[in-house]
Amino acid sequence: MIESFGDIFKVPELKKRLLFTAIIIVAYRVGVAIPIPGIDIAAFKAIFAQQAHTLFGFMDMFSGGALSRLSIFTLGIMPYINASIIFSLLQATVPYLEKLAKEGETGRKKITQWTRYSTLLLAVIQSLGLTLFMIVPMRAPGGSSVVAHPGAMFVFVTVLTMTTGTVFIMWLGEQISENGIGNGISLIIFAGIVDRLPSAMKNLFVLVKTHEMSLFTGIFLLAFVFLVMAAVVLLETGQRKIPVQYAKRVVGRKMYGGQSTYLPLKVNQSGVIAVIFAVSLMSVPFTFAQFAHSGFMKKFTEWWMRGSFIYEIFYALLIIFFCYFYNSITLNPKDIADNMKKWGGFIPGLRPGEPTADYIEWVLNRITLGGALYVAAVAIMPDYLRKFMNAPFFFGGTALLIVVGVALDTVGQIESHLIMRHYDGFLKKGRIKGRWFNVR
């Protein structure tokens, strides 16, 4: 495997793509460290320390730590993901958008353009909500205000800065997808999560050293993390293989078919898309709640925090819904059955056509339920780790699913480049089972 990684630098195009990806990620991390002007960062950090395990902490994870720093990239890529969700849902319900999606590259470009405009609108709304939230109720424990000189000019500059930051991140992600390796948006989220791992391990070590956590608990927590990581890798690469037989057929003087293969259906077909979509939608009510400061909205904000029973139930249900929704728009059992029939393929014991489509749909629904429950369980796990084991870091399913999914996908694409140029893959036997997934 080490020799295979060395082969990466023997391919000029691949080396260029990797270098380009690294430069873009470094530029993104530099932007995360640049604060918004007019903010008392010390006062905000004092407030954020009390909200680190709420929805704020969760959103901070997706922004790569930009929210806790109130940087120019505070909103992260969430507005773009929200816009992608909206148009994904509309494509399944609006005939015109469904027709555009089937027109090929021209239709997809038009939908992508509308998604960008929607991203701009959502970024303005979310940045305005967060700015008003900083001005009105946010005060540090010592009484100092987060915003030293609130006013119309501060609101304008802050909203403009956050919105521009989101649009710039969207552009960076698209540059990686076009000229680098992997999916740009996913890699940007991945970089933000991985950047927090050293500080998380440091916090765990400090707790054990100061006897705030026993050594046994610390070791058990680390062992549990590695066990869950192994389970995630196993399930992310898990497949249900449906046997397919192709009949022999003669074309001219040559005979084709007569071979046995299988139709692979992934246990978790949606990857991290379902989780990202669910998180994005869960943050929308919290954003709009910042525009109203009534007693009901204050109570609603308390209900809509991570760890609350209502939040966890809605979060799990949204994940399950998006797992099924993603499969419905990416896998059509009828189309699969028709293509198999067209090329002389059939599932042993089943007639081609509708019986085959019904069977594929039945299998797909069963494995999707198991995969959706697994994703939901892993996603809500960090809340209970903090509640019962006082975990000092934001470990959990969402971060783990993203890290594992993006890593498998990126390594799989690198391996494809190597094999295409007649180099060996990373594994002696078989190939890494990556996944192409895109938030658009």
Beta strands, then each sheet from edge to edge (+ up, - down):
strand 1: 239-246
strand 2: 249-251
strand 3: 254-256
strand 4: 260-266
strand 5: 345-346
sheet 1: 4+ 1- 5+
sheet 2: 2+ 3-
end
